[in-house]
Amino acid sequence: MATALLELYELFEKKLGKEDAKEAIELVGKAIEAIREEVKAQKPILKTEVREELRKELVTDDRLSHR
């Protein structure tokens, strides 16, 4: 990830100049961090949803196998 940010910074620096590139990379870093936090917050919810779906499927499969 650090390599990708460095490459992005170098591209921004060529196109925007040093100061604007630095500012843009800081914003990209903040956006990435916000996305990470959102993913962390959603992880327990997604695990619960997946668990419930699996239970439903297993119950359905179990009922079918007893016929």
CNS distance restraints for C-alpha pairs under 8 A (distance, minus, plus):
assign (resid   1 and name CA) (resid   5 and name CA) 6.34 0.50 0.50
assign (resid   2 and name CA) (resid   6 and name CA) 6.16 0.50 0.50
assign (resid   3 and name CA) (resid   7 and name CA) 6.18 0.50 0.50
assign (resid   4 and name CA) (resid   8 and name CA) 6.09 0.50 0.50
assign (resid   5 and name CA) (resid   9 and name CA) 5.98 0.50 0.50
assign (resid   5 and name CA) (resid  25 and name CA) 7.30 0.50 0.50
assign (resid   6 and name CA) (resid  10 and name CA) 6.20 0.50 0.50
assign (resid   7 and name CA) (resid  11 and name CA) 6.29 0.50 0.50
assign (resid   8 and name CA) (resid  12 and name CA) 6.12 0.50 0.50
assign (resid   8 and name CA) (resid  25 and name CA) 7.65 0.50 0.50
assign (resid   9 and name CA) (resid  13 and name CA) 5.93 0.50 0.50
assign (resid   9 and name CA) (resid  21 and name CA) 5.96 0.50 0.50
assign (resid   9 and name CA) (resid  22 and name CA) 7.09 0.50 0.50
assign (resid   9 and name CA) (resid  25 and name CA) 6.13 0.50 0.50
assign (resid  10 and name CA) (resid  14 and name CA) 6.32 0.50 0.50
assign (resid  10 and name CA) (resid  21 and name CA) 7.86 0.50 0.50
assign (resid  11 and name CA) (resid  15 and name CA) 6.33 0.50 0.50
assign (resid  12 and name CA) (resid  16 and name CA) 5.42 0.50 0.50
assign (resid  12 and name CA) (resid  17 and name CA) 6.99 0.50 0.50
assign (resid  12 and name CA) (resid  18 and name CA) 7.94 0.50 0.50
assign (resid  12 and name CA) (resid  20 and name CA) 7.68 0.50 0.50
assign (resid  12 and name CA) (resid  21 and name CA) 4.86 0.50 0.50
assign (resid  12 and name CA) (resid  24 and name CA) 7.65 0.50 0.50
assign (resid  13 and name CA) (resid  17 and name CA) 4.54 0.50 0.50
assign (resid  13 and name CA) (resid  18 and name CA) 5.00 0.50 0.50
assign (resid  13 and name CA) (resid  19 and name CA) 7.93 0.50 0.50
assign (resid  13 and name CA) (resid  20 and name CA) 7.38 0.50 0.50
assign (resid  13 and name CA) (resid  21 and name CA) 4.88 0.50 0.50
assign (resid  13 and name CA) (resid  22 and name CA) 7.78 0.50 0.50
assign (resid  14 and name CA) (resid  18 and name CA) 7.94 0.50 0.50
assign (resid  16 and name CA) (resid  20 and name CA) 5.70 0.50 0.50
assign (resid  16 and name CA) (resid  21 and name CA) 5.91 0.50 0.50
assign (resid  17 and name CA) (resid  21 and name CA) 5.93 0.50 0.50
assign (resid  18 and name CA) (resid  22 and name CA) 6.16 0.50 0.50
assign (resid  19 and name CA) (resid  23 and name CA) 6.29 0.50 0.50
assign (resid  20 and name CA) (resid  24 and name CA) 6.01 0.50 0.50
assign (resid  21 and name CA) (resid  25 and name CA) 6.11 0.50 0.50
assign (resid  22 and name CA) (resid  26 and name CA) 6.25 0.50 0.50
assign (resid  23 and name CA) (resid  27 and name CA) 6.40 0.50 0.50
assign (resid  24 and name CA) (resid  28 and name CA) 6.23 0.50 0.50
assign (resid  25 and name CA) (resid  29 and name CA) 6.05 0.50 0.50
assign (resid  26 and name CA) (resid  30 and name CA) 6.24 0.50 0.50
assign (resid  27 and name CA) (resid  31 and name CA) 6.13 0.50 0.50
assign (resid  28 and name CA) (resid  32 and name CA) 6.16 0.50 0.50
assign (resid  29 and name CA) (resid  33 and name CA) 6.20 0.50 0.50
assign (resid  30 and name CA) (resid  34 and name CA) 6.16 0.50 0.50
assign (resid  31 and name CA) (resid  35 and name CA) 6.24 0.50 0.50
assign (resid  32 and name CA) (resid  36 and name CA) 6.20 0.50 0.50
assign (resid  33 and name CA) (resid  37 and name CA) 6.25 0.50 0.50
assign (resid  34 and name CA) (resid  38 and name CA) 6.25 0.50 0.50
assign (resid  35 and name CA) (resid  39 and name CA) 6.16 0.50 0.50
assign (resid  36 and name CA) (resid  40 and name CA) 6.21 0.50 0.50
assign (resid  37 and name CA) (resid  41 and name CA) 6.20 0.50 0.50
assign (resid  38 and name CA) (resid  42 and name CA) 6.17 0.50 0.50
assign (resid  39 and name CA) (resid  43 and name CA) 6.03 0.50 0.50
assign (resid  40 and name CA) (resid  44 and name CA) 7.81 0.50 0.50
assign (resid  41 and name CA) (resid  45 and name CA) 7.79 0.50 0.50
assign (resid  42 and name CA) (resid  46 and name CA) 6.12 0.50 0.50
assign (resid  43 and name CA) (resid  47 and name CA) 6.10 0.50 0.50
assign (resid  44 and name CA) (resid  48 and name CA) 6.19 0.50 0.50
assign (resid  45 and name CA) (resid  49 and name CA) 6.24 0.50 0.50
assign (resid  46 and name CA) (resid  50 and name CA) 6.08 0.50 0.50
assign (resid  47 and name CA) (resid  51 and name CA) 6.03 0.50 0.50
assign (resid  48 and name CA) (resid  52 and name CA) 6.17 0.50 0.50
assign (resid  49 and name CA) (resid  53 and name CA) 6.23 0.50 0.50
assign (resid  50 and name CA) (resid  54 and name CA) 6.13 0.50 0.50
assign (resid  51 and name CA) (resid  55 and name CA) 6.23 0.50 0.50
assign (resid  52 and name CA) (resid  56 and name CA) 6.28 0.50 0.50
assign (resid  53 and name CA) (resid  57 and name CA) 6.26 0.50 0.50
assign (resid  54 and name CA) (resid  58 and name CA) 6.00 0.50 0.50
assign (resid  55 and name CA) (resid  59 and name CA) 6.05 0.50 0.50
assign (resid  56 and name CA) (resid  60 and name CA) 6.20 0.50 0.50
assign (resid  57 and name CA) (resid  61 and name CA) 6.06 0.50 0.50
assign (resid  58 and name CA) (resid  62 and name CA) 5.94 0.50 0.50
assign (resid  59 and name CA) (resid  63 and name CA) 6.20 0.50 0.50
assign (resid  60 and name CA) (resid  64 and name CA) 6.32 0.50 0.50
assign (resid  61 and name CA) (resid  65 and name CA) 6.23 0.50 0.50
assign (resid  62 and name CA) (resid  66 and name CA) 6.55 0.50 0.50
assign (resid  63 and name CA) (resid  67 and name CA) 7.04 0.50 0.50
